[in-house]
Amino acid sequence: MRIGIDVGGTNTDAALIGDGGDVLATVKSPTTEDVTSGVAAALAGLGATQVSAVMIGTTHFVNALVEAARLEPVAAVRLGLPATAALPPMVDWPPRLRKVVEGAVYLCHGGHEYDGAAISELDPDELRAVAADIRRRGLRSVAISSVFSPVSDSSERRAADLLAAELGPEVHLSLSSEIGRVGLLARENATIVNAALRPLAERTVAAFVQALRVAGIDAPLFLLQNDGTLMDVSRALRYPVATFASGPTNSMRGAAYLSGLTDCAVVDIGGTTTDVGILVDGFPREASGEAMVGEVRTNFRIPDVLSIGIGGGSVVADDGSVGPRSVGYRLPQEALVFGGATLTATDLAVAAGHADIGDPSLVADLDPAGPLKVIAERVADAVDRMRTSPEPLPVVLVGGGSVLIADLPGFDDVRRPDHFAVANAVGAAIAQVGGEVDKVYSGPREAVLREAKAEAVARAERAGARTGSVRVAEVEEVPLAYLPGDATRIRVKAVGDLDLEKINA
């Protein structure tokens, strides 16, 4: 059996999945301020201790970035001189966040052209001077980036070896070639964010391990990544930035599992927001370009999700408009059906007979038709904006707040599967292991495709996928006409089933 947990802004959801794939038990409990005690409560509510694995999707890290809190100052080391000097690291960051994260910035020699040729030779003495300054400043997190490191990561790895030897094991190193895609500034930003989160990752993972111990569970712990695949504790400690979008991804993967659909739109309505995404072959469609996370431009893997300010806790104004303001996790205290004084979207759903929550007599005099129609129209418009074809598109409604929707204007096939309220936890529990390659290749198309696919499969197996279970889930080719030599950017994602024996070994 597996336990999946998803920590949301309003609720912490948990699901117990049996060996045959059946949902055996579910729990929905309020998210606590420290988050961890809410996880412990959810585990206790399931009442199962003999499980093979626990999978957690968390908002810890993205919340820290959005709030500009609990972040570590970072030494940003870029390898690229004499190029790139015009735009130094963190040049496009918002001032409030840059003030917290920027420990020091260093521009050094190194880096490569698109074809792997060196821009300039790495200078060991230059890097030793950088290490001395980092030590003098007392910085413990270092982000290393170089030009075109997805093509050749040798500069970053040599620099990392040298800095590690000078600074010792107590200093964390993050390499951009392991985190982002082609595109220096956005990849560098993602690496700096990752470095700033490393100490928080240690505290958070330790707290999750303690929550399992308190619940009497002795099983491997995994965290969910942005693309819906798993990473073990050691990888989570190294790449906390990879968890940022795990919430919406879990919901979409759970929706696919519960509905039996692999290609559809998913509408996940929580307590604060509605997230709309598109499933392709059972996995969320990924954002094709750069993504803004906490006002920082990044280019790591993240699902293409449209969020609107409508949820079960959304406040209904006097004019009948709904959201974006929400009572969030205070819903049990503030909603009318619970004896509070705030008219929320949940009150509308109860008054319309869509949900049996709280005391329906407290909202018996409400006329919910108008506001609920506005909510359905706004959600339908969001789904329409996400679709890329006029072909009929099934829509799956999940999340506790999906009771707000009775039907969706313009969409004939709308489904709300069993266990819809905890689809996010189900998505966490059924997650697989993935591997991805995103590089620029030169050479015959068939040969470079074979190479990219083989590398993606190998990465999935190294991450813990069972040998023989890995399949190529997605291939994207982008010919780079502005570069000579038949250059093509190829992105391949491979996924496979978790091999617990390999993990335990």
C-alpha positions as CSV (number, residue, x, y, z in Angstrom):
1,M,0.0,0.0,0.0
2,R,1.0,3.6,-0.6
3,I,0.1,6.9,1.1
4,G,-0.2,10.0,-0.9
5,I,-0.4,13.4,0.8
6,D,-0.9,16.9,-0.7
7,V,-0.4,20.0,1.4
8,G,-2.6,22.8,0.1
9,G,-3.3,26.3,1.3
10,T,-6.6,25.3,2.9
11,N,-6.5,21.6,3.4
12,T,-4.0,18.8,3.8
13,D,-5.4,15.7,1.9
14,A,-4.2,12.1,2.3
15,A,-5.2,8.9,0.4
16,L,-4.3,5.2,1.0
17,I,-3.9,3.2,-2.2
18,G,-4.0,-0.6,-2.1
19,D,-1.7,-2.9,-4.0
20,G,-4.4,-3.4,-6.7
21,G,-4.8,0.4,-7.2
22,D,-8.0,0.8,-5.2
23,V,-8.5,3.9,-3.0
24,L,-8.9,2.3,0.5
25,A,-9.1,5.4,2.7
26,T,-9.0,9.2,2.4
27,V,-8.6,12.1,4.9
28,K,-9.1,15.8,4.4
29,S,-7.9,17.9,7.4
30,P,-7.1,21.6,7.8
31,T,-3.6,22.8,6.8
32,T,-1.8,24.0,9.9
33,E,0.4,27.0,10.1
34,D,3.5,24.9,10.5
35,V,2.2,22.5,7.8
36,T,4.1,19.5,9.4
37,S,1.6,18.9,12.2
38,G,-1.2,18.9,9.6
39,V,0.7,16.1,7.7
40,A,1.0,14.2,11.0
41,A,-2.7,14.6,11.6
42,A,-3.6,13.3,8.1
43,L,-1.3,10.3,8.5
44,A,-3.0,9.5,11.9
45,G,-6.4,9.8,10.2
46,L,-5.7,7.1,7.7
47,G,-4.8,4.7,10.4
48,A,-2.4,2.6,8.3
49,T,1.2,2.0,9.3
50,Q,2.2,-1.0,7.2
51,V,2.8,0.8,3.9
52,S,5.5,0.5,1.3
53,A,6.0,4.2,0.6
54,V,4.8,7.7,1.4
55,M,4.6,10.4,-1.2
56,I,4.2,14.1,-0.3
57,G,3.5,17.2,-2.4
58,T,4.3,20.3,-0.4
59,T,3.9,24.1,-0.7
60,H,6.7,24.8,1.7
61,F,9.2,25.9,-0.8
62,V,7.1,27.9,-3.2
63,N,5.5,29.7,-0.3
64,A,9.0,30.6,1.1
65,L,9.8,32.3,-2.3
66,V,6.5,34.1,-2.6
67,E,6.8,35.4,1.0
68,A,10.6,36.1,0.6
69,A,11.1,34.4,4.0
70,R,13.2,31.5,5.3
71,L,15.6,31.9,2.3
72,E,19.4,31.7,2.5
73,P,21.7,34.3,1.0
74,V,23.4,32.9,-2.1
75,A,26.7,33.4,-3.8
76,A,25.9,33.4,-7.6
77,V,28.9,32.3,-9.7
78,R,28.6,32.7,-13.5
79,L,31.1,31.2,-15.9
80,G,31.0,33.1,-19.2
81,L,33.6,36.0,-19.4
82,P,34.3,37.9,-21.5
83,A,30.7,37.4,-22.6
84,T,27.5,38.1,-20.5
85,A,29.0,40.9,-18.4
86,A,26.3,43.4,-19.5
87,L,23.6,41.4,-17.7
88,P,24.8,40.2,-14.3
89,P,23.1,37.5,-12.2
90,M,19.7,38.5,-10.6
91,V,19.5,41.6,-12.8
92,D,15.7,41.1,-13.4
93,W,14.8,40.1,-9.8
94,P,12.3,42.2,-7.8
95,P,14.2,44.4,-5.3
96,R,12.5,42.9,-2.1
97,L,13.5,39.4,-3.1
98,R,16.9,40.3,-4.4
99,K,17.7,42.0,-1.1
100,V,17.0,38.8,0.8
101,V,18.8,36.3,-1.6
102,E,21.7,38.2,-3.1
103,G,24.8,37.3,-1.0
104,A,27.4,38.0,-3.6
105,V,27.8,37.9,-7.4
106,Y,30.8,36.7,-9.3
107,L,31.5,36.8,-13.0
108,C,34.3,34.3,-14.0
109,H,35.8,32.9,-17.2
110,G,34.5,29.6,-18.7
111,G,31.3,28.5,-20.5
112,H,30.7,27.1,-24.0
113,E,29.2,28.0,-27.3
114,Y,26.1,26.2,-28.6
115,D,28.3,23.5,-30.2
116,G,30.4,22.8,-27.1
117,A,33.4,25.0,-28.1
118,A,34.9,26.8,-25.1
119,I,34.2,30.6,-24.8
120,S,37.2,30.9,-22.6
121,E,39.3,28.6,-20.4
122,L,38.4,28.1,-16.7
123,D,40.8,30.0,-14.4
124,P,41.5,28.0,-11.2
125,D,43.1,31.0,-9.5
126,E,40.1,33.2,-10.3
127,L,37.8,30.6,-8.7
128,R,40.1,30.2,-5.6
129,A,39.8,33.9,-5.1
130,V,36.0,33.6,-5.4
131,A,36.0,30.8,-2.8
132,A,38.1,32.9,-0.4
133,D,35.6,35.8,-0.7
134,I,32.6,33.4,-0.2
135,R,34.3,32.1,3.0
136,R,35.0,35.6,4.2
137,R,31.3,36.5,3.8
138,G,30.1,33.4,5.6
139,L,27.9,32.3,2.7
140,R,26.7,28.6,2.8
141,S,24.8,28.3,-0.5
142,V,26.4,28.7,-4.0
143,A,24.7,28.7,-7.4
144,I,27.0,27.9,-10.3
145,S,25.8,28.6,-13.9
146,S,27.6,28.8,-17.2
147,V,26.7,29.7,-20.8
148,F,25.2,26.7,-22.7
149,S,25.7,24.3,-19.8
150,P,22.9,22.0,-21.1
151,V,25.1,21.4,-24.1
152,S,28.3,21.0,-22.1
153,D,28.4,21.0,-18.3
154,S,32.2,20.5,-18.0
155,S,32.8,24.1,-16.9
156,E,30.2,23.9,-14.1
157,R,31.4,20.6,-12.9
158,R,35.1,21.6,-12.8
159,A,34.2,24.8,-11.0
160,A,32.0,22.9,-8.5
161,D,34.9,20.4,-7.8
162,L,37.3,23.3,-7.2
163,L,34.9,25.3,-5.0
164,A,33.9,22.2,-3.0
165,A,37.6,21.5,-2.3
166,E,38.1,25.1,-1.1
167,L,34.9,25.6,0.9
168,G,34.3,22.1,2.4
169,P,31.1,19.9,2.7
170,E,29.2,22.4,4.8
171,V,28.6,24.7,1.8
172,H,25.8,23.6,-0.6
173,L,26.5,23.8,-4.4
174,S,23.7,24.0,-7.0
175,L,24.5,23.6,-10.7
176,S,22.3,25.1,-13.4
177,S,22.9,22.2,-15.8
178,E,21.0,19.9,-13.4
179,I,18.1,22.3,-12.9
180,G,17.1,24.4,-15.9
181,R,16.9,24.4,-19.6
182,V,18.5,26.3,-22.5
183,G,18.4,30.0,-21.7
184,L,21.0,31.5,-19.4
185,L,19.2,34.1,-17.3
186,A,16.1,32.0,-16.6
187,R,18.2,28.9,-15.9
188,E,20.5,30.8,-13.6
189,N,17.5,32.3,-11.7
190,A,16.1,28.8,-11.1
191,T,19.5,27.7,-9.8
192,I,19.8,30.7,-7.4
193,V,16.3,30.0,-6.1
194,N,17.3,26.4,-5.5
195,A,20.4,27.4,-3.7
196,A,18.4,29.8,-1.5
197,L,16.0,27.0,-0.5
198,R,18.6,24.3,0.4
199,P,18.7,24.9,4.2
200,L,14.9,25.1,4.3
201,A,14.8,21.8,2.4
202,E,16.9,20.1,5.1
203,R,14.6,21.4,7.9
204,T,11.4,20.5,6.0
205,V,12.4,17.0,5.0
206,A,13.6,16.3,8.6
207,A,10.1,17.5,9.8
208,F,8.3,15.1,7.4
209,V,10.5,12.2,8.5
210,Q,9.6,13.1,12.1
211,A,5.9,13.1,11.2
212,L,6.2,9.6,9.8
213,R,8.0,8.5,12.9
214,V,5.3,9.9,15.1
215,A,2.6,8.1,13.1
216,G,4.5,4.8,13.5
217,I,5.3,4.5,9.8
218,D,8.6,3.0,8.7
219,A,8.6,3.4,4.9
220,P,10.6,5.3,2.3
221,L,9.6,9.0,1.9
222,F,9.3,10.6,-1.5
223,L,8.5,14.2,-2.6
224,L,6.6,15.1,-5.8
225,Q,8.2,17.0,-8.6
226,N,6.6,19.6,-10.9
227,D,6.0,17.1,-13.7
228,G,4.2,14.6,-11.5
229,T,7.1,12.2,-10.9
230,L,8.9,11.2,-7.7
231,M,12.2,12.1,-6.1
232,D,13.7,10.5,-3.1
233,V,14.7,12.4,0.0
234,S,18.4,12.8,-1.1
235,R,17.3,14.4,-4.4
236,A,14.6,16.6,-2.6
237,L,17.4,18.0,-0.4
238,R,19.4,18.9,-3.5
239,Y,16.6,20.2,-5.7
240,P,13.8,21.8,-3.6
241,V,12.9,24.0,-6.5
242,A,11.6,20.9,-8.4
243,T,8.6,20.8,-6.1
244,F,7.1,24.2,-6.8
245,A,4.1,23.1,-9.0
246,S,3.5,19.7,-7.4
247,G,0.1,20.7,-6.1
248,P,-1.7,21.3,-9.5
249,T,0.3,18.4,-11.0
250,N,-0.9,16.0,-8.4
251,S,-4.5,17.0,-9.0
252,M,-4.2,16.5,-12.7
253,R,-2.5,13.1,-12.4
254,G,-5.1,12.0,-9.8
255,A,-7.9,13.2,-12.1
256,A,-6.5,11.0,-14.9
257,Y,-6.3,8.0,-12.6
258,L,-9.8,8.4,-11.1
259,S,-11.6,9.2,-14.4
260,G,-9.7,6.8,-16.6
261,L,-9.0,9.6,-19.1
262,T,-5.6,10.3,-20.4
263,D,-6.4,13.3,-22.6
264,C,-8.7,15.9,-21.1
265,A,-9.0,19.2,-19.3
266,V,-8.8,19.2,-15.5
267,V,-10.4,21.8,-13.3
268,D,-9.1,21.6,-9.7
269,I,-11.2,23.9,-7.4
270,G,-9.7,24.2,-4.0
271,G,-10.4,26.6,-1.1
272,T,-8.7,29.6,-2.6
273,T,-8.1,29.1,-6.4
274,T,-9.2,27.2,-9.4
275,D,-6.4,25.6,-11.4
276,V,-7.1,24.6,-15.0
277,G,-4.6,22.4,-16.9
278,I,-4.6,20.0,-19.9
279,L,-3.6,16.3,-19.7
280,V,-1.8,14.8,-22.6
281,D,-1.2,11.0,-22.5
282,G,-1.9,11.1,-18.7
283,F,0.6,13.8,-17.9
284,P,0.1,17.6,-17.5
285,R,1.0,19.7,-20.6
286,E,4.1,21.5,-19.7
287,A,4.6,25.3,-20.1
288,S,6.6,25.7,-23.4
289,G,8.5,28.8,-22.4
290,E,9.7,30.6,-19.3
291,A,7.6,30.7,-16.1
292,M,7.3,33.4,-13.5
293,V,7.5,32.0,-10.0
294,G,7.4,34.5,-7.1
295,E,8.1,37.3,-9.7
296,V,11.3,35.5,-10.8
297,R,11.7,34.3,-14.4
298,T,12.6,30.6,-14.6
299,N,12.7,27.9,-17.1
300,F,12.6,24.6,-15.2
301,R,9.9,22.0,-15.8
302,I,6.5,23.3,-14.7
303,P,3.0,22.4,-15.9
304,D,1.0,24.8,-18.0
305,V,-1.7,25.9,-15.5
306,L,-4.1,28.8,-15.5
307,S,-5.2,29.9,-12.0
308,I,-8.2,32.1,-11.2
309,G,-9.3,33.4,-7.9
310,I,-12.3,31.2,-7.3
311,G,-12.5,28.5,-4.6
312,G,-14.7,27.2,-1.8
313,G,-13.5,29.9,0.5
314,S,-13.9,32.8,-2.0
315,V,-15.8,35.7,-0.5
316,V,-19.0,36.8,-2.2
317,A,-19.4,40.5,-2.5
318,D,-22.6,42.5,-2.1
319,D,-22.9,42.8,-5.9
320,G,-22.8,39.1,-6.4
321,S,-19.1,38.9,-7.6
322,V,-17.0,36.0,-6.2
323,G,-13.3,36.2,-5.3
324,P,-10.4,36.6,-5.6
325,R,-10.4,37.3,-1.8
326,S,-10.8,34.1,0.2
327,V,-11.1,33.1,3.8
328,G,-8.7,30.2,3.1
329,Y,-8.1,27.8,5.9
330,R,-10.4,29.9,8.1
331,L,-13.5,28.6,6.2
332,P,-14.7,26.4,9.2
333,Q,-14.8,29.6,11.4
334,E,-16.0,32.3,8.9
335,A,-18.5,30.7,6.5
336,L,-22.2,31.2,7.2
337,V,-22.9,27.5,7.2
338,F,-20.5,27.1,10.1
339,G,-22.0,30.0,12.1
340,G,-19.6,32.6,10.8
341,A,-20.4,36.1,9.4
342,T,-18.8,35.9,5.9
343,L,-20.8,34.9,2.8
344,T,-18.5,32.4,0.8
345,A,-18.8,30.3,-2.3
346,T,-19.3,27.3,-0.1
347,D,-22.4,28.8,1.4
348,L,-23.8,29.2,-2.2
349,A,-23.1,25.5,-2.9
350,V,-24.9,24.4,0.2
351,A,-27.9,26.7,-0.5
352,A,-28.2,25.3,-4.0
353,G,-28.1,21.7,-2.6
354,H,-24.8,20.9,-4.3
355,A,-23.1,20.1,-0.9
356,D,-24.1,18.9,2.5
357,I,-21.7,20.9,4.7
358,G,-22.3,22.6,8.0
359,D,-25.9,23.7,8.8
360,P,-28.0,24.3,5.6
361,S,-30.7,26.1,7.6
362,L,-28.3,29.0,8.1
363,V,-28.3,29.8,4.3
364,A,-31.9,28.8,3.6
365,D,-32.8,32.3,2.6
366,L,-30.0,32.7,0.0
367,D,-30.6,32.9,-3.7
368,P,-27.4,31.3,-5.1
369,A,-28.4,31.0,-8.8
370,G,-26.8,34.2,-10.0
371,P,-23.4,34.0,-8.4
372,L,-23.1,30.2,-9.2
373,K,-23.8,31.0,-12.8
374,V,-21.0,33.6,-12.8
375,I,-18.6,31.1,-11.3
376,A,-19.5,28.4,-13.9
377,E,-19.0,30.9,-16.7
378,R,-15.6,32.1,-15.4
379,V,-14.4,28.5,-15.1
380,A,-15.7,27.6,-18.6
381,D,-13.9,30.6,-20.0
382,A,-10.6,29.5,-18.3
383,V,-10.9,26.0,-19.8
384,D,-11.6,27.5,-23.2
385,R,-8.5,29.7,-22.9
386,M,-6.4,26.6,-22.2
387,R,-7.6,24.5,-25.1
388,T,-5.6,24.4,-28.4
389,S,-8.2,22.8,-30.6
390,P,-11.9,23.2,-31.4
391,E,-12.4,19.4,-31.0
392,P,-14.7,18.2,-28.2
393,L,-12.7,18.1,-24.9
394,P,-13.8,16.1,-21.8
395,V,-13.5,18.1,-18.6
396,V,-12.8,16.4,-15.2
397,L,-13.8,18.3,-12.0
398,V,-11.8,17.6,-8.9
399,G,-11.0,19.3,-5.6
400,G,-13.3,19.9,-2.7
401,G,-14.5,23.1,-4.2
402,S,-15.7,21.5,-7.4
403,V,-19.2,21.2,-5.8
404,L,-19.6,24.8,-6.9
405,I,-20.0,23.5,-10.5
406,A,-23.2,21.7,-11.6
407,D,-22.5,22.0,-15.3
408,L,-20.1,23.9,-17.5
409,P,-21.4,26.1,-20.3
410,G,-20.1,25.0,-23.7
411,F,-18.8,21.6,-22.5
412,D,-21.0,18.5,-22.9
413,D,-18.7,15.9,-21.3
414,V,-18.1,17.0,-17.7
415,R,-17.2,14.4,-15.1
416,R,-16.7,14.4,-11.3
417,P,-15.2,11.0,-10.4
418,D,-15.3,9.2,-7.1
419,H,-12.9,10.5,-4.5
420,F,-12.8,13.8,-6.5
421,A,-12.2,15.8,-3.3
422,V,-8.8,14.2,-2.7
423,A,-7.6,13.7,-6.3
424,N,-4.4,15.6,-5.4
425,A,-3.5,13.0,-2.7
426,V,-4.4,10.2,-5.1
427,G,-2.2,11.7,-7.8
428,A,0.7,11.8,-5.3
429,A,0.2,8.1,-4.3
430,I,0.2,6.8,-7.9
431,A,3.2,8.9,-9.0
432,Q,5.9,7.3,-11.1
433,V,9.7,8.0,-11.5
434,G,10.8,10.2,-14.4
435,G,13.9,11.2,-16.3
436,E,14.2,14.1,-18.7
437,V,16.7,15.4,-21.3
438,D,16.7,18.9,-22.8
439,K,19.7,19.5,-24.9
440,V,20.9,21.0,-28.2
441,Y,22.2,18.2,-30.6
442,S,23.9,18.3,-33.9
443,G,23.9,15.4,-36.4
444,P,21.5,13.0,-38.2
445,R,18.0,13.2,-36.8
446,E,17.5,9.5,-36.1
447,A,20.9,9.2,-34.4
448,V,20.4,12.1,-32.0
449,L,16.8,11.1,-31.2
450,R,18.0,7.6,-30.2
451,E,20.7,9.2,-28.1
452,A,18.3,11.5,-26.3
453,K,15.7,8.8,-25.7
454,A,18.3,6.4,-24.3
455,E,19.7,9.1,-22.0
456,A,16.2,10.0,-20.7
457,V,15.5,6.3,-20.0
458,A,18.8,5.9,-18.2
459,R,18.1,9.0,-16.0
460,A,14.7,7.5,-15.0
461,E,16.3,4.2,-14.1
462,R,19.0,6.0,-12.1
463,A,16.3,8.0,-10.3
464,G,14.7,4.7,-9.1
465,A,12.5,3.4,-11.9
466,R,12.2,-0.3,-12.3
467,T,14.3,-1.5,-15.3
468,G,12.1,-2.6,-18.1
469,S,9.1,-0.5,-17.0
470,V,10.3,2.9,-18.4
471,R,8.6,4.3,-21.5
472,V,9.2,7.5,-23.4
473,A,6.2,9.7,-22.6
474,E,7.0,12.8,-24.6
475,V,9.4,14.0,-27.4
476,E,9.8,17.5,-28.6
477,E,12.0,18.6,-31.4
478,V,12.8,22.3,-32.2
479,P,15.1,22.8,-35.2
480,L,17.4,25.8,-34.6
481,A,17.6,27.4,-38.0
482,Y,19.8,30.3,-36.8
483,L,22.6,27.9,-35.9
484,P,24.8,25.9,-38.4
485,G,25.3,22.2,-38.4
486,D,21.7,20.9,-38.3
487,A,21.4,21.9,-34.7
488,T,18.2,20.7,-33.0
489,R,16.9,21.2,-29.5
490,I,15.5,17.9,-28.3
491,R,13.5,17.4,-25.1
492,V,12.6,13.8,-24.1
493,K,10.7,12.7,-21.0
494,A,10.6,9.1,-19.8
495,V,8.6,7.6,-17.0
496,G,8.6,4.2,-15.2
497,D,7.3,2.5,-12.1
498,L,9.0,2.9,-8.8
499,D,11.4,0.1,-7.8
500,L,11.4,0.1,-4.0
501,E,14.1,-2.7,-4.0
502,K,16.4,-0.4,-6.0
503,I,15.6,2.5,-3.7
504,N,16.2,0.5,-0.5
505,A,19.4,-0.9,-1.9
